[in-house]
Amino acid sequence: MRATAVRRTALAAAVASLTLLATACSGSDSDAKGDGGASGGKDATSSSKPAAVKALTSAELEKVSLEQGDVAGHKISKTGPEDIAQPEDVTVDKKECEPIGFAFYGVKRGTPVGNAGRKVVQEPKKDESADPEDALAGLLDVTSSLVTLASYEGDGAAKSLAELRESAAKCATGGFTLTMKGSKQKVTKVTEEKATGGEEALAWRVQMGEGDAAAPFKLVSLRQGGTVATFFSFNLGKTGADSDFAQPAAVIDAQVKKLG
């Protein structure tokens, strides 16, 4: 593996959850099953107002969170205290960029009634006939996601997405710096993408670093009733300023389906 590739992989690893990274690299021998069917839904331009709903408790969110077997070809596990950052763990050099910066690490925003989280890691595709370099590339070409659910009373969920949309718009150019437990990461570009699912959905390609040292990430946040589901994803096999990877559509669809 070339030195530049090693540096790129290290950058992605530093930004993402170490637990997610370890799971992604080790693979899985589970026989997960799931349909990953399309859920449909409205995009971010939807102007419908959310109906008044009772916010789900953390225990209720656990029941509608993804479980092993819900998404074919993916390993799913519950998040632990080490996977979800606390507000004091993350600082952002620009106040207006805090909402989107916090969303990367699952930091609570507003006053949610309940929370739940999952780590979802795509299982690598194995090709016994591939040469060693291609085989290694295949092992790295997996998408890992931190999935968080937060429920709000009244219009809290809609306000959470509105805050996130405004933050992303203000921070799309010029960049900002995140500090996660002493480790600094420079966000150089935030590009809006099309998103579907739930009653309202938002998505962005987030680039950290520049040139060969750049790494793309995907951030998707959607609302179903009074619950906001956020997906922060990375792919170790896709690095560099010109690289990209698809949103974890099967994961998003499966979560929306469970939120109903």
Disulfide bonds with the S-S distance in Angstrom:
Cys97-Cys171 1.97
